[in-house]
């Protein structure tokens, strides 16, 4: 997941360096739309991997055999529908988020190419989650690293050597997802799993569909709510800000993703540990895993966070090389970054609930953060602080939601009346 965070950052770096500020603004507007695709990917991948890890812990061989085929079928159905809708409505979607003129044209071109490769994006990531759910973290990471390194290399070839501009960045992403999908497929077809997989069991198994969608729905909400968050942010920037704010906000988000996605990776690594031990009734190890992964994720975030808070102009200039950052720009960036070290508590809490099959609490946390708190904050705070209020909105929201998450997690531990592992 750290590699995926670097990947998103490098995409922005290549576009900003080789194409320009308008191109960075264009992919920044297209980026929230890809969260819809990522949301359905998370629904399938997290739902299926949670079910798989629990079935491994419980020794349920029948469920283990059926999950790969079920996952593949869902990936195909979802990607075909979303790809068609995304390609057809691309101009309206980018325009809705504030794209105009050249930015709209480049954003539509980039988004349509990404959506052409929708199946490979959905299947590649979801199948990789199944590999992680089995506990094969090294294999899953190796495949992700290979795909990401290819994406970086193709960014250089397509954009710099061949001069394909923003379209080159999109094709590089698609090619990398094709390779990730092939590597995942090789893993399953080569029978490298430690559990039995029925390679003929494709189609929709209604017995498995409900638990996959129930647990996966909360994971999907994280991505969908991120889309809602960014849609509201960019619509507010369209009202209060300028074209510069689109590019600057896009750069800020990519830096944040560079820091936060590795922490999300810690949460994904925690999922099979929690799921398998919960399925086996070893609740003490569940508590131990939560504590270990939360502390580790926080430590990793702090390493990057300190650098970004101390020298924000250095990392931002990698994507906006010709920009002259004002003191207000750097203040806004630091305000967006202020509460980032608390994110592991949120990620590990929601992942804990997903892993034990408690989708209701995980979904409640996500909806509380984005719809109940963040959207009103982004709409109201600019009335007082202008465009700066958009950058400040996450601070009170994160403080409140982290408090709720910790409270709910401690309540769950208390209900289990845990003993030392």
C-alpha positions as a printed NumPy array, in Angstrom:
array([[  0.   ,   0.   ,   0.   ],
       [  2.985,   2.301,   0.527],
       [  3.893,   1.601,  -3.072],
       [  0.366,   2.54 ,  -4.166],
       [  0.692,   5.837,  -2.304],
       [  3.986,   6.529,  -4.022],
       [  2.345,   5.621,  -7.318],
       [ -0.403,   8.236,  -6.954],
       [  2.167,  10.834,  -5.924],
       [  4.476,  10.02 ,  -8.843],
       [  1.581,  10.31 , -11.306],
       [  1.   ,  13.847, -10.061],
       [  4.723,  14.562, -10.155],
       [  5.077,  13.489, -13.808],
       [  1.966,  15.404, -14.887],
       [  2.98 ,  18.542, -13.007],
       [  6.583,  18.447, -14.233],
       [  6.027,  17.383, -17.862],
       [  2.629,  18.844, -18.762],
       [  1.891,  21.684, -16.387],
       [ -0.366,  23.209, -13.76 ],
       [ -3.573,  22.919, -15.841],
       [ -2.95 ,  19.213, -16.431],
       [ -2.488,  18.644, -12.687],
       [ -5.781,  20.451, -12.1  ],
       [ -7.421,  18.199, -14.735],
       [ -6.328,  14.898, -13.16 ],
       [ -7.204,  16.329,  -9.748],
       [-10.802,  16.735, -10.929],
       [-10.822,  13.256, -12.475],
       [ -9.325,  11.682,  -9.36 ],
       [-12.474,  11.901,  -7.166],
       [-14.425,  10.109,  -9.905],
       [-12.018,   7.181,  -9.798],
       [-12.981,   6.854,  -6.124],
       [-16.365,   5.536,  -7.276],
       [-14.605,   2.705,  -9.106],
       [-12.31 ,   2.207,  -6.129],
       [-15.364,   2.082,  -3.873],
       [-16.893,  -0.867,  -5.707],
       [-13.455,  -2.495,  -5.82 ],
       [-13.209,  -2.157,  -2.047],
       [-16.739,  -3.523,  -1.638],
       [-15.805,  -6.702,  -3.503],
       [-12.232,  -7.046,  -2.243],
       [-12.754,  -6.231,   1.428],
       [-16.042,  -8.132,   1.633],
       [-14.599, -11.24 ,  -0.012],
       [-11.298, -11.111,   1.887],
       [-13.062, -10.674,   5.244],
       [-15.247, -13.683,   4.466],
       [-12.222, -15.689,   3.306],
       [-10.107, -15.023,   6.39 ],
       [-12.995, -15.867,   8.716],
       [-13.695, -19.078,   6.785],
       [-10.017, -20.058,   7.07 ],
       [-10.101, -19.478,  10.822],
       [-13.348, -21.462,  11.136],
       [-12.188, -24.266,   8.793],
       [-15.096, -23.699,   6.354],
       [-13.708, -25.389,   3.218],
       [-16.882, -24.963,   1.128],
       [-16.763, -21.171,   1.43 ],
       [-13.034, -21.077,   0.711],
       [-13.522, -22.963,  -2.571],
       [-16.181, -20.599,  -3.917],
       [-14.791, -17.151,  -3.074],
       [-12.363, -16.659,  -5.998],
       [-14.979, -17.403,  -8.66 ],
       [-17.532, -15.236,  -6.891],
       [-15.06 , -12.361,  -6.667],
       [-14.157, -12.58 , -10.356],
       [-17.825, -12.567, -11.4  ],
       [-18.597,  -9.51 ,  -9.292],
       [-15.555,  -7.689, -10.681],
       [-16.696,  -8.311, -14.261],
       [-20.286,  -7.187, -13.669],
       [-19.342,  -4.043, -11.764],
       [-16.576,  -2.939, -14.146],
       [-18.696,  -3.317, -17.294],
       [-21.473,  -1.123, -15.887],
       [-19.197,   1.541, -14.395],
       [-16.958,   1.666, -17.458],
       [-19.882,   2.302, -19.801],
       [-21.392,   4.987, -17.588],
       [-18.058,   6.68 , -16.921],
       [-17.027,   6.894, -20.583],
       [-20.437,   8.174, -21.72 ],
       [-20.976,  10.77 , -18.987],
       [-17.335,  11.887, -18.577],
       [-17.893,  15.492, -19.814],
       [-20.846,  16.001, -17.466],
       [-19.016,  14.487, -14.497],
       [-15.812,  16.52 , -14.911],
       [-17.865,  19.635, -15.62 ],
       [-19.928,  19.086, -12.475],
       [-16.768,  19.177, -10.363],
       [-15.752,  22.524, -11.849],
       [-13.849,  21.645, -15.026],
       [-13.952,  24.264, -17.754],
       [-12.162,  24.86 , -21.056],
       [ -8.792,  23.154, -21.369],
       [ -9.017,  21.595, -17.908],
       [-12.362,  19.996, -18.812],
       [-11.012,  18.641, -22.1  ],
       [ -7.893,  17.127, -20.524],
       [ -9.834,  15.739, -17.561],
       [-12.348,  13.983, -19.839],
       [ -9.583,  12.466, -21.972],
       [ -7.731,  11.164, -18.907],
       [-10.842,   9.781, -17.2  ],
       [-12.149,   7.965, -20.285],
       [ -8.877,   6.102, -20.769],
       [ -8.793,   5.089, -17.106],
       [-12.358,   3.779, -17.368],
       [-11.489,   1.714, -20.446],
       [ -9.299,  -0.368, -18.17 ],
       [-11.885,  -0.56 , -15.382],
       [-12.013,  -4.369, -15.188],
       [ -8.264,  -4.705, -14.698],
       [ -8.312,  -2.057, -11.973],
       [-11.172,  -3.748, -10.116],
       [-10.012,  -7.353, -10.519],
       [ -6.32 ,  -6.611,  -9.96 ],
       [ -6.902,  -4.903,  -6.617],
       [ -9.709,  -7.203,  -5.392],
       [ -7.799, -10.402,  -6.209],
       [ -4.726,  -8.941,  -4.512],
       [ -6.835,  -8.429,  -1.382],
       [ -7.753, -12.13 ,  -1.437],
       [ -4.061, -12.999,  -1.469],
       [ -3.517, -10.722,   1.545],
       [ -6.549, -12.218,   3.317],
       [ -4.84 , -15.622,   3.241],
       [ -1.871, -14.073,   5.011],
       [  0.379, -14.089,   1.917],
       [  1.38 , -10.451,   2.41 ],
       [  4.764, -10.884,   0.713],
       [  3.247, -12.259,  -2.509],
       [  0.576,  -9.553,  -2.635],
       [  3.167,  -6.847,  -2.01 ],
       [  5.531,  -8.221,  -4.661],
       [  2.821,  -8.1  ,  -7.324],
       [  1.85 ,  -4.551,  -6.323],
       [  5.475,  -3.404,  -6.403],
       [  6.008,  -4.865,  -9.873],
       [  2.89 ,  -3.171, -11.239],
       [  3.776,   0.146,  -9.633],
       [  7.346,   0.16 , -10.92 ],
       [  5.96 ,  -0.548, -14.392],
       [  3.552,   2.381, -14.036],
       [  6.42 ,   4.702, -13.113],
       [  8.536,   3.513, -16.039],
       [  5.657,   3.847, -18.506],
       [  4.856,   7.331, -17.205],
       [  8.346,   8.354, -18.262],
       [  8.164,   6.545, -21.613],
       [  4.66 ,   7.645, -22.602],
       [  4.837,  11.23 , -21.324],
       [  8.479,  12.203, -21.772],
       [  9.828,   9.987, -24.571],
       [  6.656,   9.705, -26.679],
       [  5.151,  13.06 , -25.677],
       [  1.656,  11.649, -25.052],
       [  0.902,  14.177, -22.319],
       [ -1.884,  13.527, -19.852],
       [ -3.172,  10.591, -21.93 ],
       [  0.178,   8.884, -21.421],
       [ -0.341,   8.973, -17.657],
       [ -3.734,   7.301, -18.059],
       [ -2.429,   4.565, -20.376],
       [  0.474,   3.892, -17.996],
       [ -2.024,   3.32 , -15.17 ],
       [ -4.136,   0.963, -17.299],
       [ -1.085,  -1.045, -18.4  ],
       [  0.06 ,  -1.427, -14.79 ],
       [ -3.374,  -2.725, -13.752],
       [ -3.337,  -5.263, -16.604],
       [ -0.021,  -6.598, -15.322],
       [ -1.292,  -6.723, -11.714],
       [ -4.358,  -8.675, -12.876],
       [ -2.219, -11.179, -14.777],
       [  0.054, -11.699, -11.776],
       [ -2.934, -12.268,  -9.48 ],
       [ -4.466, -14.666, -12.001],
       [ -1.198, -16.593, -12.214],
       [ -1.241, -16.972,  -8.43 ],
       [ -4.688, -18.562,  -8.39 ],
       [ -4.433, -20.613, -11.598],
       [ -1.049, -21.913, -10.433],
       [ -2.716, -23.081,  -7.205],
       [ -0.327, -21.208,  -4.936],
       [ -3.017, -20.845,  -2.272],
       [ -2.891, -22.828,   0.97 ],
       [ -6.608, -23.543,   0.705],
       [ -8.689, -25.287,  -1.942],
       [ -9.953, -23.101,  -4.82 ],
       [-12.634, -24.325,  -7.22 ],
       [-11.594, -22.683, -10.496],
       [-14.909, -23.678, -12.107],
       [-17.124, -22.065,  -9.469],
       [-18.001, -18.826, -11.29 ],
       [-21.343, -17.054, -11.079],
       [-23.304, -15.422,  -8.267],
       [-23.546, -17.562,  -5.154],
       [-26.366, -15.971,  -3.169],
       [-25.223, -17.583,   0.068],
       [-21.897, -15.755,  -0.199],
       [-23.199, -12.589,  -1.829],
       [-24.926, -11.206,   1.25 ],
       [-21.937, -11.358,   3.67 ],
       [-19.62 , -10.007,   0.964],
       [-21.87 ,  -7.032,   0.237],
       [-22.715,  -6.44 ,   3.886],
       [-19.112,  -6.17 ,   5.057],
       [-17.815,  -4.78 ,   1.758],
       [-20.471,  -2.091,   1.777],
       [-18.751,  -0.314,   4.659],
       [-15.428,  -0.422,   2.796],
       [-17.133,   0.932,  -0.301],
       [-18.539,   3.772,   1.75 ],
       [-15.01 ,   4.89 ,   2.667],
       [-14.197,   5.413,  -1.02 ],
       [-17.621,   6.779,  -1.983],
       [-17.538,   9.199,   0.909],
       [-14.076,  10.292,  -0.223],
       [-15.679,  11.072,  -3.586],
       [-18.436,  13.033,  -1.867],
       [-15.837,  14.852,   0.218],
       [-13.759,  15.842,  -2.796],
       [-16.826,  16.714,  -4.883],
       [-17.959,  19.154,  -2.187],
       [-14.416,  20.51 ,  -1.819],
       [-13.938,  21.151,  -5.538],
       [-17.428,  22.642,  -5.923],
       [-16.602,  24.979,  -3.037],
       [-13.259,  25.846,  -4.654],
       [-15.126,  26.597,  -7.872],
       [-17.228,  29.109,  -5.918],
       [-14.642,  30.659,  -3.592],
       [-11.303,  29.968,  -5.256],
       [ -9.487,  30.144,  -8.588],
       [ -7.974,  27.731, -11.114],
       [ -4.828,  27.793,  -8.97 ],
       [ -6.762,  26.279,  -6.059],
       [ -7.748,  23.273,  -8.188],
       [ -4.09 ,  22.507,  -8.912],
       [ -2.921,  23.319,  -5.369],
       [ -5.639,  21.23 ,  -3.711],
       [ -4.815,  18.368,  -6.077],
       [ -1.163,  18.534,  -5.053],
       [ -2.127,  18.652,  -1.36 ],
       [ -4.342,  15.579,  -1.684],
       [ -1.605,  13.582,  -3.381],
       [  0.83 ,  14.402,  -0.598],
       [ -1.767,  13.357,   1.969],
       [ -2.374,  10.109,   0.087],
       [  1.367,   9.468,   0.027],
       [  1.276,   9.564,   3.838],
       [ -2.132,   8.022,   4.576],
       [ -2.269,   5.098,   2.112],
       [  0.621,   3.248,   3.846],
       [ -1.416,   3.459,   7.047],
       [ -4.385,   2.028,   5.16 ],
       [ -1.973,  -0.734,   4.131],
       [ -1.351,  -1.476,   7.812],
       [ -5.119,  -1.777,   8.221],
       [ -5.317,  -4.199,   5.279],
       [ -2.496,  -6.265,   6.78 ],
       [ -4.343,  -6.314,  10.087],
       [ -7.526,  -7.627,   8.458],
       [ -6.5  , -11.299,   8.036],
       [ -4.892, -11.33 ,  11.499],
       [ -8.125, -10.112,  13.081],
       [-10.425, -12.141,  10.825],
       [ -8.654, -15.471,  11.245],
       [ -8.205, -15.106,  15.014],
       [-11.773, -13.89 ,  15.477],
       [-13.021, -16.858,  13.441],
       [-10.974, -19.16 ,  15.693],
       [-12.288, -17.472,  18.858],
       [ -8.889, -16.065,  19.914],
       [-10.1  , -12.624,  20.994],
       [ -6.97 , -11.806,  22.984],
       [ -4.927, -11.897,  19.779],
       [ -7.477,  -9.609,  18.134],
       [ -6.853,  -6.98 ,  20.801],
       [ -3.105,  -7.46 ,  20.497],
       [ -3.252,  -7.042,  16.708],
       [ -5.269,  -3.819,  17.014],
       [ -2.751,  -2.312,  19.438],
       [  0.299,  -3.396,  17.414],
       [ -0.957,  -2.19 ,  14.044],
       [ -2.288,   1.103,  15.419],
       [  1.041,   1.985,  17.038],
       [  3.003,   0.894,  13.956],
       [  0.794,   2.887,  11.591],
       [  1.09 ,   5.981,  13.753],
       [  4.869,   5.68 ,  13.86 ],
       [  5.082,   5.388,  10.071],
       [  2.839,   8.393,   9.503],
       [  4.847,  10.55 ,  11.902],
       [  8.05 ,   9.979,   9.903],
       [  6.537,  11.558,   6.789],
       [  4.321,  14.046,   8.634],
       [  7.208,  15.785,  10.394],
       [  9.036,  16.315,   7.088],
       [  5.938,  17.687,   5.351],
       [  5.096,  20.048,   8.198],
       [  8.67 ,  21.354,   8.375],
       [  9.325,  21.776,   4.637],
       [  5.984,  21.845,   2.776],
       [  7.285,  23.933,  -0.122],
       [  9.865,  21.252,  -0.97 ],
       [  7.405,  18.415,  -1.541],
       [  4.733,  20.621,  -3.16 ],
       [  7.243,  22.052,  -5.634],
       [  7.868,  18.552,  -7.013],
       [  4.379,  18.656,  -8.535],
       [  4.114,  22.418,  -9.075],
       [  7.69 ,  23.303, -10.105],
       [  6.907,  26.793, -11.425],
       [  4.68 ,  27.857,  -8.546],
       [  5.543,  30.596,  -6.097],
       [  3.915,  29.495,  -2.851],
       [  2.621,  32.236,  -0.579],
       [  2.65 ,  32.091,   3.204],
       [ -1.113,  31.532,   3.048],
       [ -0.673,  28.543,   0.708],
       [  1.765,  26.904,   3.108],
       [ -0.524,  27.644,   6.071],
       [ -3.442,  26.007,   4.272],
       [ -1.335,  22.92 ,   3.534],
       [ -0.228,  22.635,   7.152],
       [ -3.827,  22.978,   8.354],
       [ -4.865,  20.089,   6.075],
       [ -2.02 ,  18.006,   7.473],
       [ -2.515,  18.907,  11.15 ],
       [ -4.622,  15.926,  12.295],
       [ -3.186,  13.291,   9.931],
       [ -1.261,  11.451,  12.75 ],
       [ -4.621,  10.487,  14.292],
       [ -5.794,   8.616,  11.167],
       [ -4.499,   5.154,  12.247],
       [ -7.05 ,   5.149,  15.064],
       [ -9.827,   5.644,  12.502],
       [ -8.505,   3.146,   9.937],
       [ -7.791,   0.398,  12.469],
       [-11.128,   0.923,  14.19 ],
       [-13.203,   0.62 ,  11.01 ],
       [-11.079,  -2.308,   9.788],
       [-11.579,  -4.082,  13.112],
       [-15.351,  -3.897,  12.707],
       [-15.195,  -4.986,   9.054],
       [-12.963,  -7.939,   9.939],
       [-15.31 ,  -9.29 ,  12.605],
       [-18.342,  -8.869,  10.33 ],
       [-19.786,  -5.853,  12.195],
       [-20.536,  -3.769,   9.116],
       [-23.078,  -1.555,  10.905],
       [-20.532,   0.13 ,  13.158],
       [-17.968,   0.538,  10.383],
       [-20.575,   2.162,   8.124],
       [-21.776,   4.411,  10.955],
       [-18.257,   5.763,  11.482],
       [-17.789,   6.482,   7.769],
       [-21.144,   8.213,   7.359],
       [-20.613,  10.23 ,  10.529],
       [-17.263,  11.515,   9.301],
       [-18.195,  12.477,   5.774],
       [-21.907,  13.313,   5.619],
       [-22.754,  14.393,   9.148],
       [-19.548,  16.318,   9.885],
       [-17.309,  17.027,   6.884],
       [-19.837,  18.207,   4.287],
       [-21.452,  20.781,   6.631],
       [-17.975,  21.958,   7.721],
       [-16.864,  22.563,   4.113],
       [-20.091,  24.429,   3.357],
       [-20.129,  26.567,   6.512],
       [-16.489,  27.376,   7.334],
       [-15.805,  29.298,   4.066],
       [-18.608,  31.676,   5.082],
       [-16.289,  32.834,   7.88 ],
       [-12.766,  32.25 ,   6.509],
       [-13.361,  32.306,   2.742],
       [-11.42 ,  29.796,   0.647],
       [ -9.135,  29.112,   3.638],
       [-12.104,  27.589,   5.457],
       [-12.144,  24.724,   2.931],
       [ -8.613,  23.769,   3.973],
       [ -9.446,  24.097,   7.685],
       [-12.619,  21.964,   7.594],
       [-10.953,  18.632,   8.351],
       [ -9.572,  19.692,  11.738],
       [-12.749,  19.716,  13.895],
       [-14.164,  16.803,  11.892],
       [-11.167,  14.55 ,  12.553],
       [-11.017,  15.427,  16.243],
       [-14.672,  14.481,  16.736],
       [-14.669,  11.298,  14.635],
       [-11.47 ,   9.945,  16.213],
       [-13.055,  10.369,  19.63 ],
       [-16.128,   8.424,  18.488],
       [-14.005,   5.687,  16.895],
       [-11.882,   5.124,  19.989],
       [-14.993,   5.044,  22.17 ],
       [-16.704,   2.44 ,  19.973],
       [-13.544,   0.307,  19.79 ],
       [-13.079,   0.304,  23.551],
       [-16.748,  -0.573,  23.954],
       [-16.278,  -3.592,  21.677],
       [-13.257,  -4.766,  23.655],
       [-15.209,  -4.343,  26.866],
       [-18.089,  -6.477,  25.553],
       [-15.666,  -9.3  ,  24.805],
       [-14.273,  -9.141,  28.377],
       [-10.863,  -9.898,  26.886],
       [ -8.18 , -11.832,  28.646],
       [ -4.433, -11.62 ,  27.763],
       [ -3.553, -13.55 ,  24.555]])
